[in-house]
Amino acid sequence: PFDFYLLWSAGEEFHVTDEQLTTVGHHHGHVSLILEGTVEVTENGATPIRLAPGQRVGEMCYVSGDAARRDAQAVGEVRLRPWDQERLDAHQHVDPSAGRAMSQFIQRDLASKVL
């Protein structure tokens, strides 16, 4: 509960419509939770994978620190809650539970995408 509140309060909700969220080769510096809508993720022109509410965008870049390897595009209107990596890193220095909360949050999503 405290970890969740700390994590939640470090992000700010926003809406996008048909916006490019990640671009191959670019560092975007945040991980986002999809609250409403659909995001399509493509890699090398392959059939898009559709992400739904509850899934994350940008978590691999957050974990690895590498540039995006996939494009992510909002399909219509999408409501997101992004967390800026620099802001999260600053929270971790003040309270390590923030880092643990984000790690757990991301690990669950990565595991569901791999399985």
MDAnalysis code that builds the backbone (N, CA, C; Angstrom):
import MDAnalysis as mda
import numpy as np

u = mda.Universe.empty(345, n_residues=115, atom_resindex=np.repeat(np.arange(115), 3), trajectory=True)
u.add_TopologyAttr("name", ["N", "CA", "C"] * 115)
u.add_TopologyAttr("resid", np.arange(1, 116))
u.add_TopologyAttr("resname", ["PRO", "PHE", "ASP", "PHE", "TYR", "LEU", "LEU", "TRP", "SER", "ALA", "GLY", "GLU", "GLU", "PHE", "HIS", "VAL", "THR", "ASP", "GLU", "GLN", "LEU", "THR", "THR", "VAL", "GLY", "HIS", "HIS", "HIS", "GLY", "HIS", "VAL", "SER", "LEU", "ILE", "LEU", "GLU", "GLY", "THR", "VAL", "GLU", "VAL", "THR", "GLU", "ASN", "GLY", "ALA", "THR", "PRO", "ILE", "ARG", "LEU", "ALA", "PRO", "GLY", "GLN", "ARG", "VAL", "GLY", "GLU", "MET", "CYS", "TYR", "VAL", "SER", "GLY", "ASP", "ALA", "ALA", "ARG", "ARG", "ASP", "ALA", "GLN", "ALA", "VAL", "GLY", "GLU", "VAL", "ARG", "LEU", "ARG", "PRO", "TRP", "ASP", "GLN", "GLU", "ARG", "LEU", "ASP", "ALA", "HIS", "GLN", "HIS", "VAL", "ASP", "PRO", "SER", "ALA", "GLY", "ARG", "ALA", "MET", "SER", "GLN", "PHE", "ILE", "GLN", "ARG", "ASP", "LEU", "ALA", "SER", "LYS", "VAL", "LEU"])
u.atoms.positions = np.array([
    [0.811, -1.209, 0.000],
    [0.000, 0.000, 0.000],
    [0.855, 1.273, 0.000],
    [1.814, 1.434, 0.932],
    [2.631, 2.637, 0.926],
    [3.468, 2.681, -0.339],
    [4.066, 1.546, -0.719],
    [4.864, 1.506, -1.938],
    [4.024, 1.901, -3.143],
    [2.793, 1.390, -3.212],
    [1.918, 1.703, -4.331],
    [1.599, 3.192, -4.361],
    [1.270, 3.761, -3.212],
    [0.942, 5.186, -3.168],
    [2.137, 6.029, -3.617],
    [3.318, 5.676, -3.138],
    [4.521, 6.415, -3.503],
    [4.750, 6.332, -5.011],
    [4.606, 5.135, -5.556],
    [4.777, 4.936, -6.989],
    [3.724, 5.724, -7.770],
    [2.467, 5.593, -7.390],
    [1.378, 6.258, -8.098],
    [1.568, 7.770, -8.091],
    [1.958, 8.315, -6.957],
    [2.085, 9.767, -6.836],
    [3.268, 10.331, -7.626],
    [4.186, 9.484, -8.037],
    [5.345, 9.938, -8.822],
    [5.000, 10.134, -10.298],
    [3.821, 9.698, -10.724],
    [3.399, 9.856, -12.116],
    [2.267, 10.856, -12.231],
    [1.980, 11.268, -13.463],
    [0.869, 12.182, -13.737],
    [0.102, 11.671, -14.945],
    [-1.196, 11.625, -14.827],
    [-2.049, 11.108, -15.891],
    [-2.178, 12.097, -17.047],
    [-2.244, 11.558, -18.265],
    [-2.518, 12.412, -19.420],
    [-3.180, 11.608, -20.523],
    [-3.761, 12.341, -21.491],
    [-4.474, 11.751, -22.632],
    [-3.719, 12.061, -23.916],
    [-3.723, 11.097, -24.824],
    [-3.162, 11.306, -26.155],
    [-4.152, 10.733, -27.168],
    [-4.058, 11.209, -28.398],
    [-4.889, 10.680, -29.478],
    [-3.994, 10.404, -30.682],
    [-3.932, 9.134, -31.077],
    [-3.151, 8.706, -32.248],
    [-1.708, 9.211, -32.204],
    [-1.118, 9.258, -31.044],
    [0.238, 9.788, -30.880],
    [1.279, 8.668, -30.825],
    [2.432, 8.936, -31.406],
    [3.566, 8.013, -31.329],
    [4.129, 8.108, -29.905],
    [4.184, 6.978, -29.202],
    [4.652, 6.972, -27.812],
    [6.127, 6.609, -27.694],
    [6.564, 5.673, -28.519],
    [7.987, 5.327, -28.578],
    [8.378, 5.162, -30.039],
    [9.648, 5.443, -30.316],
    [10.175, 5.320, -31.671],
    [11.480, 4.545, -31.605],
    [11.625, 3.566, -32.479],
    [12.837, 2.755, -32.518],
    [14.066, 3.661, -32.563],
    [15.027, 3.352, -31.699],
    [16.285, 4.078, -31.682],
    [16.319, 5.318, -30.808],
    [15.182, 5.687, -30.221],
    [15.129, 6.884, -29.381],
    [14.956, 6.515, -27.907],
    [15.582, 7.284, -27.042],
    [15.387, 7.155, -25.601],
    [14.199, 8.034, -25.233],
    [13.199, 7.467, -24.604],
    [12.044, 8.280, -24.237],
    [11.993, 8.555, -22.744],
    [12.760, 7.853, -21.928],
    [12.955, 8.215, -20.533],
    [11.795, 8.017, -19.586],
    [10.815, 7.190, -19.975],
    [9.715, 6.931, -19.048],
    [9.060, 5.581, -19.346],
    [8.334, 5.105, -18.365],
    [7.503, 3.917, -18.518],
    [6.074, 4.353, -18.215],
    [5.118, 3.855, -18.997],
    [3.725, 4.292, -18.853],
    [2.791, 3.110, -18.634],
    [1.807, 3.338, -17.792],
    [0.720, 2.385, -17.581],
    [-0.450, 2.834, -18.440],
    [-1.012, 1.912, -19.227],
    [-2.190, 2.220, -20.040],
    [-3.408, 2.124, -19.121],
    [-4.136, 3.217, -18.982],
    [-5.330, 3.246, -18.137],
    [-6.602, 3.004, -18.949],
    [-6.656, 3.566, -20.157],
    [-7.788, 3.363, -21.067],
    [-7.280, 3.408, -22.491],
    [-7.884, 2.617, -23.354],
    [-7.535, 2.645, -24.761],
    [-6.580, 1.529, -25.150],
    [-6.070, 1.635, -26.377],
    [-5.208, 0.601, -26.950],
    [-3.948, 1.233, -27.519],
    [-2.837, 0.535, -27.342],
    [-1.559, 0.944, -27.915],
    [-1.073, -0.198, -28.792],
    [-0.675, 0.122, -30.025],
    [-0.107, -0.883, -30.926],
    [1.412, -0.780, -30.895],
    [2.042, -1.941, -30.753],
    [3.498, -2.019, -30.718],
    [3.940, -2.813, -31.937],
    [4.906, -2.261, -32.694],
    [5.412, -2.953, -33.874],
    [6.928, -3.011, -33.833],
    [7.443, -4.062, -34.457],
    [8.889, -4.241, -34.565],
    [9.201, -4.691, -35.979],
    [10.002, -3.912, -36.672],
    [10.430, -4.241, -38.033],
    [9.273, -4.548, -38.968],
    [8.177, -3.811, -38.859],
    [7.050, -3.983, -39.767],
    [6.213, -5.225, -39.525],
    [6.473, -5.956, -38.446],
    [5.688, -7.160, -38.144],
    [4.261, -6.769, -37.761],
    [3.391, -7.772, -37.702],
    [2.011, -7.540, -37.286],
    [2.007, -6.885, -35.906],
    [1.246, -5.795, -35.750],
    [1.238, -5.093, -34.462],
    [0.697, -5.951, -33.327],
    [1.268, -5.739, -32.162],
    [0.768, -6.348, -30.927],
    [-0.034, -5.263, -30.238],
    [-1.228, -5.601, -29.798],
    [-2.088, -4.618, -29.139],
    [-1.966, -4.752, -27.629],
    [-1.654, -3.616, -26.992],
    [-1.591, -3.551, -25.540],
    [-2.868, -2.901, -25.034],
    [-3.371, -3.415, -23.923],
    [-4.648, -2.978, -23.372],
    [-4.443, -2.325, -21.997],
    [-5.505, -1.757, -21.449],
    [-5.393, -1.186, -20.109],
    [-4.804, -2.187, -19.112],
    [-3.929, -1.667, -18.283],
    [-3.236, -2.497, -17.293],
    [-1.852, -2.913, -17.745],
    [-1.567, -2.785, -19.039],
    [-0.239, -3.133, -19.533],
    [0.631, -1.888, -19.587],
    [1.941, -2.110, -19.705],
    [2.908, -1.027, -19.693],
    [3.551, -0.826, -21.049],
    [3.999, 0.407, -21.292],
    [4.733, 0.770, -22.498],
    [6.067, 1.355, -22.044],
    [7.163, 0.870, -22.628],
    [8.479, 1.433, -22.332],
    [9.221, 0.784, -21.185],
    [8.707, -0.315, -20.668],
    [9.345, -0.926, -19.504],
    [10.704, -1.552, -19.818],
    [10.874, -2.068, -21.037],
    [12.176, -2.652, -21.385],
    [13.260, -1.578, -21.441],
    [12.925, -0.418, -21.963],
    [13.888, 0.691, -21.996],
    [14.208, 1.152, -20.585],
    [13.211, 1.164, -19.741],
    [13.412, 1.566, -18.344],
    [14.377, 0.603, -17.657],
    [14.176, -0.690, -17.860],
    [15.016, -1.704, -17.224],
    [16.424, -1.697, -17.799],
    [16.538, -1.657, -19.124],
    [17.847, -1.791, -19.769],
    [18.611, -0.475, -19.901],
    [17.877, 0.627, -19.964],
    [18.514, 1.920, -20.221],
    [18.823, 2.135, -21.696],
    [18.432, 1.179, -22.539],
    [18.691, 1.254, -23.974],
    [17.601, 2.057, -24.690],
    [17.870, 2.395, -25.925],
    [16.870, 3.048, -26.772],
    [15.762, 2.048, -27.106],
    [14.626, 2.579, -27.512],
    [13.484, 1.730, -27.866],
    [13.828, 0.813, -29.038],
    [13.374, -0.429, -28.953],
    [13.558, -1.386, -30.051],
    [12.256, -1.625, -30.789],
    [11.191, -0.974, -30.312],
    [9.881, -1.114, -30.939],
    [9.204, 0.254, -31.006],
    [8.336, 0.408, -31.986],
    [7.497, 1.604, -32.071],
    [6.208, 1.313, -31.309],
    [5.718, 2.309, -30.588],
    [4.433, 2.194, -29.900],
    [3.578, 3.388, -30.290],
    [2.357, 3.110, -30.713],
    [1.449, 4.127, -31.239],
    [0.104, 4.018, -30.530],
    [-0.391, 5.139, -29.989],
    [-1.738, 5.172, -29.425],
    [-2.734, 4.996, -30.569],
    [-3.745, 4.169, -30.349],
    [-4.797, 3.947, -31.344],
    [-6.028, 4.696, -30.852],
    [-6.324, 5.808, -31.498],
    [-7.411, 6.653, -31.016],
    [-7.001, 7.325, -29.710],
    [-7.998, 7.554, -28.851],
    [-7.716, 8.212, -27.570],
    [-7.228, 7.191, -26.548],
    [-6.139, 7.526, -25.876],
    [-5.541, 6.652, -24.866],
    [-5.242, 7.492, -23.628],
    [-5.581, 6.946, -22.479],
    [-5.260, 7.599, -21.202],
    [-4.115, 6.817, -20.563],
    [-3.051, 7.531, -20.209],
    [-1.821, 6.919, -19.689],
    [-1.415, 7.554, -18.362],
    [-0.611, 6.822, -17.606],
    [0.058, 7.381, -16.432],
    [1.537, 7.050, -16.592],
    [2.331, 8.009, -17.063],
    [3.767, 7.773, -17.234],
    [4.555, 8.139, -15.977],
    [5.694, 7.494, -15.851],
    [6.648, 7.822, -14.797],
    [7.967, 8.148, -15.458],
    [8.468, 9.330, -15.177],
    [9.743, 9.784, -15.695],
    [10.873, 9.058, -14.964],
    [11.820, 8.518, -15.720],
    [12.902, 7.734, -15.119],
    [13.744, 8.572, -14.149],
    [14.045, 9.805, -14.495],
    [14.849, 10.645, -13.605],
    [14.118, 10.918, -12.296],
    [12.817, 11.149, -12.394],
    [12.029, 11.395, -11.177],
    [11.977, 10.140, -10.305],
    [11.813, 8.979, -10.922],
    [11.803, 7.732, -10.158],
    [13.152, 7.470, -9.496],
    [14.228, 7.748, -10.238],
    [15.564, 7.571, -9.665],
    [15.756, 8.473, -8.452],
    [15.257, 9.699, -8.520],
    [15.364, 10.619, -7.389],
    [14.564, 10.099, -6.189],
    [13.371, 9.549, -6.453],
    [12.555, 8.967, -5.375],
    [13.286, 7.809, -4.705],
    [13.980, 7.005, -5.511],
    [14.692, 5.854, -4.964],
    [15.758, 6.270, -3.961],
    [16.410, 7.396, -4.208],
    [17.447, 7.860, -3.287],
    [16.844, 8.296, -1.960],
    [15.635, 8.846, -2.004],
    [14.965, 9.288, -0.789],
    [14.332, 8.107, -0.063],
    [13.702, 7.218, -0.822],
    [13.012, 6.068, -0.234],
    [13.171, 4.865, -1.164],
    [14.040, 3.914, -0.802],
    [14.280, 2.742, -1.655],
    [13.023, 1.925, -1.959],
    [11.959, 2.090, -1.175],
    [10.734, 1.331, -1.458],
    [10.130, 1.740, -2.801],
    [10.419, 2.958, -3.262],
    [9.929, 3.392, -4.575],
    [10.541, 2.544, -5.676],
    [11.831, 2.263, -5.563],
    [12.505, 1.416, -6.544],
    [11.972, 0.000, -6.530],
    [11.739, -0.517, -5.327],
    [11.176, -1.865, -5.211],
    [9.777, -1.922, -5.823],
    [8.967, -0.892, -5.556],
    [7.603, -0.867, -6.088],
    [7.615, -0.861, -7.617],
    [8.472, -0.039, -8.220],
    [8.538, 0.019, -9.681],
    [9.075, -1.294, -10.250],
    [10.069, -1.878, -9.619],
    [10.615, -3.159, -10.090],
    [9.541, -4.235, -10.093],
    [8.775, -4.328, -9.024],
    [7.709, -5.325, -8.952],
    [6.644, -5.049, -10.009],
    [6.315, -3.799, -10.185],
    [5.318, -3.360, -11.155],
    [5.733, -3.780, -12.568],
    [6.996, -3.575, -12.896],
    [7.505, -3.900, -14.224],
    [7.683, -5.404, -14.405],
    [8.177, -6.097, -13.383],
    [8.415, -7.532, -13.496],
    [7.142, -8.289, -13.809],
    [6.047, -7.900, -13.188],
    [4.762, -8.583, -13.465],
    [4.375, -8.438, -14.942],
    [4.559, -7.242, -15.475],
    [4.195, -7.001, -16.874],
    [5.122, -7.746, -17.817],
    [6.414, -7.721, -17.550],
    [7.360, -8.433, -18.415],
    [7.088, -9.930, -18.416],
    [6.792, -10.478, -17.243],
    [6.509, -11.911, -17.150],
    [5.270, -12.275, -17.974],
    [4.243, -11.439, -17.932],
    [3.024, -11.738, -18.693],
    [3.276, -11.654, -20.193],
    [4.190, -10.796, -20.634],
    [4.474, -10.659, -22.061],
    [5.340, -11.806, -22.566],
    [6.200, -12.352, -21.705],
    [7.078, -13.448, -22.097],
    [6.321, -14.767, -22.125],
    [5.423, -14.943, -21.151],
    [4.670, -16.193, -21.060],
    [3.552, -16.119, -22.034],
])
